[in-house]
Amino acid sequence: MNSKIQHKTFIFLERLWLVGVILGIVLVVYFLIIKDNDSALFFFGFFILASLIYLMRKRQRKKHEAFLKQKEEEEQKKK
């Protein structure tokens, strides 16, 4: 897979999970306002899961960027 396409995929997935985090927060607050604690608890669990996956994707993207930067520096040293 092309490294630029892979980088764009990492960014897309990271942002997708960030949207999930924001949606989870909004729905938890909404269900707490209407006093539906069971649904609020469900979306709180979704918020926690989405947050963990977002952080994992962010770390993966940063490691990939560092790898690409190191690879680019090694190629420049060869020239």
PASEBA-1860 file (N, C-alpha, C; in nm, 3 decimals):
! residues 79
1> MNSKIQHK> 0.085/-0.117/0.000/0.000/0.000/0.000/0.089/0.123/0.000 ~ 0.051/0.222/-0.076/0.124/0.347/-0.084/0.123/0.416/0.053 ~ 0.236/0.471/0.092/0.245/0.531/0.226/0.156/0.654/0.240 ~ 0.133/0.729/0.132/0.043/0.845/0.142/-0.102/0.800/0.163 ~ -0.141/0.695/0.093/-0.276/0.644/0.111/-0.293/0.588/0.252 ~ -0.191/0.521/0.300/-0.196/0.465/0.435/-0.205/0.577/0.539 ~ -0.130/0.683/0.518/-0.134/0.797/0.611/-0.273/0.862/0.611 ~ -0.331/0.879/0.493/-0.466/0.937/0.484/-0.568/0.846/0.551
9> TFIFLERL> -0.549/0.716/0.539/-0.640/0.621/0.604/-0.629/0.632/0.755 ~ -0.508/0.644/0.808/-0.489/0.661/0.952/-0.559/0.788/1.001 ~ -0.544/0.897/0.927/-0.606/1.023/0.966/-0.758/1.011/0.962 ~ -0.811/0.948/0.856/-0.956/0.931/0.844/-1.012/0.850/0.960 ~ -0.947/0.738/0.992/-0.996/0.654/1.102/-0.986/0.725/1.236 ~ -0.879/0.801/1.254/-0.863/0.876/1.379/-0.976/0.977/1.394 ~ -1.006/1.049/1.290/-1.114/1.149/1.295/-1.250/1.083/1.309 ~ -1.268/0.968/1.248/-1.394/0.895/1.260/-1.421/0.859/1.406
17> WLVGVILG> -1.320/0.811/1.475/-1.338/0.776/1.616/-1.353/0.901/1.703 ~ -1.292/1.012/1.662/-1.312/1.138/1.736/-1.457/1.181/1.725 ~ -1.516/1.166/1.608/-1.658/1.196/1.592/-1.741/1.105/1.682 ~ -1.703/0.978/1.693/-1.771/0.886/1.783/-1.762/0.930/1.928 ~ -1.647/0.981/1.967/-1.629/1.031/2.104/-1.722/1.149/2.129 ~ -1.725/1.242/2.036/-1.811/1.360/2.051/-1.958/1.320/2.054 ~ -1.997/1.228/1.966/-2.134/1.180/1.963/-2.170/1.112/2.096 ~ -2.078/1.034/2.148/-2.102/0.968/2.277/-2.125/1.067/2.389
25> IVLVVYFL> -2.044/1.173/2.393/-2.060/1.276/2.497/-2.196/1.343/2.485 ~ -2.231/1.381/2.363/-2.358/1.451/2.339/-2.476/1.363/2.381 ~ -2.472/1.235/2.345/-2.583/1.146/2.378/-2.590/1.115/2.528 ~ -2.476/1.106/2.594/-2.479/1.086/2.740/-2.546/1.205/2.807 ~ -2.507/1.326/2.768/-2.567/1.446/2.827/-2.716/1.451/2.796 ~ -2.754/1.421/2.672/-2.896/1.423/2.633/-2.978/1.326/2.717 ~ -2.930/1.202/2.730/-3.007/1.103/2.805/-3.008/1.132/2.954 ~ -2.906/1.198/3.005/-2.909/1.239/3.146/-3.012/1.350/3.167
33> IIKDNDSA> -3.024/1.439/3.070/-3.122/1.548/3.081/-3.264/1.494/3.080 ~ -3.291/1.395/2.995/-3.428/1.341/2.990/-3.449/1.229/3.093 ~ -3.352/1.208/3.179/-3.360/1.114/3.292/-3.369/0.968/3.249 ~ -3.304/0.932/3.139/-3.297/0.793/3.094/-3.156/0.741/3.126 ~ -3.140/0.698/3.249/-3.006/0.660/3.297/-2.951/0.535/3.230 ~ -3.038/0.440/3.193/-2.990/0.318/3.127/-2.927/0.350/2.992 ~ -2.992/0.433/2.914/-2.936/0.472/2.784/-2.811/0.557/2.802 ~ -2.810/0.642/2.904/-2.692/0.724/2.931/-2.573/0.635/2.967
41> LFFFGFFI> -2.597/0.531/3.043/-2.491/0.438/3.080/-2.437/0.364/2.958 ~ -2.528/0.322/2.868/-2.486/0.256/2.745/-2.396/0.347/2.662 ~ -2.438/0.473/2.643/-2.358/0.564/2.562/-2.231/0.609/2.634 ~ -2.230/0.602/2.766/-2.106/0.628/2.839/-2.004/0.519/2.809 ~ -2.052/0.394/2.803/-1.964/0.283/2.765/-1.913/0.301/2.623 ~ -2.001/0.345/2.532/-1.960/0.372/2.394/-1.856/0.484/2.391 ~ -1.876/0.587/2.473/-1.780/0.698/2.481/-1.643/0.648/2.526 ~ -1.639/0.562/2.628/-1.512/0.508/2.678/-1.444/0.426/2.569
49> LASLIYLM> -1.519/0.337/2.503/-1.463/0.254/2.398/-1.410/0.338/2.281 ~ -1.489/0.435/2.237/-1.447/0.521/2.127/-1.324/0.603/2.165 ~ -1.317/0.646/2.290/-1.200/0.723/2.335/-1.073/0.639/2.331 ~ -1.084/0.515/2.377/-0.967/0.427/2.375/-0.921/0.397/2.233 ~ -1.016/0.372/2.144/-0.979/0.343/2.006/-0.922/0.467/1.938 ~ -0.977/0.585/1.970/-0.923/0.710/1.916/-0.777/0.728/1.958 ~ -0.750/0.708/2.086/-0.613/0.725/2.135/-0.519/0.622/2.072 ~ -0.568/0.500/2.052/-0.486/0.397/1.988/-0.454/0.437/1.843
57> RKRQRKKH> -0.554/0.486/1.770/-0.534/0.527/1.632/-0.439/0.646/1.623 ~ -0.451/0.739/1.717/-0.363/0.856/1.717/-0.218/0.813/1.740 ~ -0.198/0.722/1.834/-0.063/0.671/1.860/-0.008/0.597/1.739 ~ -0.094/0.519/1.674/-0.052/0.445/1.555/-0.011/0.541/1.443 ~ -0.088/0.649/1.424/-0.054/0.747/1.320/0.079/0.815/1.350 ~ 0.101/0.853/1.474/0.225/0.920/1.511/0.346/0.828/1.491 ~ 0.331/0.702/1.527/0.441/0.607/1.507/0.468/0.588/1.358 ~ 0.363/0.585/1.278/0.380/0.570/1.134/0.449/0.694/1.075
65> EAFLKQKE> 0.412/0.813/1.121/0.478/0.935/1.074/0.626/0.934/1.111 ~ 0.658/0.890/1.233/0.797/0.883/1.276/0.874/0.782/1.191 ~ 0.811/0.670/1.159/0.874/0.570/1.075/0.903/0.626/0.936 ~ 0.805/0.696/0.878/0.825/0.755/0.745/0.935/0.861/0.747 ~ 0.940/0.939/0.854/1.043/1.043/0.865/1.181/0.979/0.876 ~ 1.192/0.873/0.954/1.320/0.802/0.970/1.362/0.740/0.836 ~ 1.268/0.683/0.767/1.295/0.621/0.637/1.342/0.727/0.537 ~ 1.279/0.843/0.539/1.317/0.951/0.449/1.458/1.002/0.481
73> EEEQKKK> 1.491/1.014/0.610/1.624/1.059/0.649/1.732/0.959/0.607 ~ 1.700/0.830/0.618/1.797/0.728/0.576/1.819/0.733/0.426 ~ 1.715/0.761/0.349/1.729/0.772/0.204/1.812/0.894/0.166 ~ 1.797/1.002/0.241/1.875/1.123/0.214/2.023/1.101/0.248 ~ 2.053/1.024/0.351/2.191/0.995/0.388/2.260/0.911/0.282 ~ 2.185/0.826/0.214/2.242/0.741/0.109/2.282/0.822/-0.012 ~ 2.216/0.935/-0.034/2.245/1.015/-0.154/2.367/1.098/-0.138
END
